[in-house]
Amino acid sequence: MNRIFIFLFLLLGISAAVQAQRQVLIFSKTKGFRHGSIEKGAEVLKQLLDKEKIKSDHSEDAALFTDQGLNKYDAVIFLSTTGDILDNAQQEAFVRYIQSGKGFVGIHAATDTEFDWPWYNGLVGAYFASHPAVQKAKIDVLDRKHPATKHLDPIW
């Protein structure tokens, strides 16, 4: 009976250790327009990840984009990156990282990044063209029971 408890204890310990090892890189290097929301966005992402017991680093150092540098991360978040932010060797390391099954999230201006790199375009799905002009609109709120919309009028 004691062996079963020891085995379960070890199993739980290993499971907790594996869970604690999850780690994400929040990357926000810019070579073009810099959004003023980047620092606050990185702070909020870190808080959300902490709640899920996922470690995170926030950096703008493209030197991390090597096989060894990316190896410790389970996912990379491009947070409002802009412009040509990775050199050829860094791009190749990032391709290998994604092809190994690791994750990627592109937030907002991540589509305003690496315009001359077709592989990246395939990863993000599209490139940013421009912000449209501000326009007036009426939005029909179909679900006013959801917490995100319950405070809105039927037509917002």
NORJOSUL-V599360 format. One record per residue. N is the residue number from 1. SS is DSSP state (@ for helix, = for strand, . for the rest). PSI is psi as a letter, one per 30 degrees, with the letter a starting at -180 (NA if undefined). OMEGA is omega as a letter, one per 40 degrees, with the letter a starting at -180 (* if undefined). Layout:
# NORJOSUL-V599360
N|SS|PSI|OMEGA / N|SS|PSI|OMEGA
This chain:
# NORJOSUL-V599360
1|.|e|i / 2|@|e|i / 3|@|e|i / 4|@|e|i / 5|@|e|i / 6|@|e|i / 7|@|e|i / 8|@|e|i / 9|@|e|i / 10|@|e|i / 11|@|e|i / 12|@|e|i / 13|@|e|i / 14|@|e|i / 15|@|e|i / 16|@|e|i / 17|@|e|i / 18|@|e|i / 19|@|e|a / 20|@|f|a / 21|.|f|a / 22|.|k|a / 23|=|k|a / 24|=|k|i / 25|=|k|i / 26|=|j|a / 27|=|k|a / 28|.|h|i / 29|.|k|i / 30|=|k|i / 31|.|g|i / 32|.|b|i / 33|.|k|i / 34|.|j|i / 35|.|k|i / 36|.|f|a / 37|.|f|a / 38|@|e|a / 39|@|e|i / 40|@|e|i / 41|@|e|i / 42|@|e|i / 43|@|e|a / 44|@|e|i / 45|@|e|i / 46|@|e|i / 47|@|e|i / 48|@|e|i / 49|@|e|i / 50|@|e|i / 51|@|f|i / 52|.|g|a / 53|.|h|i / 54|.|k|i / 55|=|l|i / 56|=|l|i / 57|=|k|i / 58|=|k|a / 59|=|l|i / 60|.|g|a / 61|.|j|a / 62|@|f|i / 63|@|f|i / 64|@|f|a / 65|.|i|i / 66|.|l|i / 67|@|e|a / 68|@|e|a / 69|@|e|a / 70|@|f|a / 71|@|e|a / 72|.|f|a / 73|.|k|i / 74|.|f|i / 75|=|l|i / 76|=|k|i / 77|=|k|i / 78|=|j|a / 79|=|j|i / 80|.|h|i / 81|.|l|i / 82|=|k|i / 83|=|a|a / 84|.|j|a / 85|.|f|a / 86|.|k|i / 87|.|l|a / 88|@|e|a / 89|@|e|i / 90|@|e|i / 91|@|e|a / 92|@|e|i / 93|@|e|i / 94|@|e|i / 95|@|e|a / 96|@|e|i / 97|@|e|a / 98|@|e|a / 99|@|f|i / 100|.|f|i / 101|.|g|i / 102|.|l|a / 103|=|l|i / 104|=|k|i / 105|=|k|i / 106|=|k|a / 107|=|k|i / 108|@|c|a / 109|@|g|i / 110|@|f|i / 111|@|f|i / 112|=|h|a / 113|=|k|i / 114|.|h|a / 115|.|f|a / 116|.|g|a / 117|.|j|a / 118|@|e|i / 119|@|e|i / 120|@|e|i / 121|@|e|i / 122|@|e|i / 123|@|e|a / 124|@|f|i / 125|.|f|a / 126|.|l|i / 127|.|l|i / 128|.|k|i / 129|.|e|i / 130|.|l|i / 131|.|k|i / 132|.|l|i / 133|.|k|i / 134|.|k|a / 135|.|l|i / 136|.|k|a / 137|.|l|i / 138|.|k|a / 139|.|k|i / 140|=|j|i / 141|.|j|a / 142|.|f|a / 143|.|j|a / 144|.|g|i / 145|.|f|a / 146|.|k|a / 147|.|f|a / 148|.|f|a / 149|.|f|a / 150|.|f|i / 151|.|f|a / 152|.|l|i / 153|.|l|i / 154|.|e|i / 155|=|j|a / 156|.|NA|*
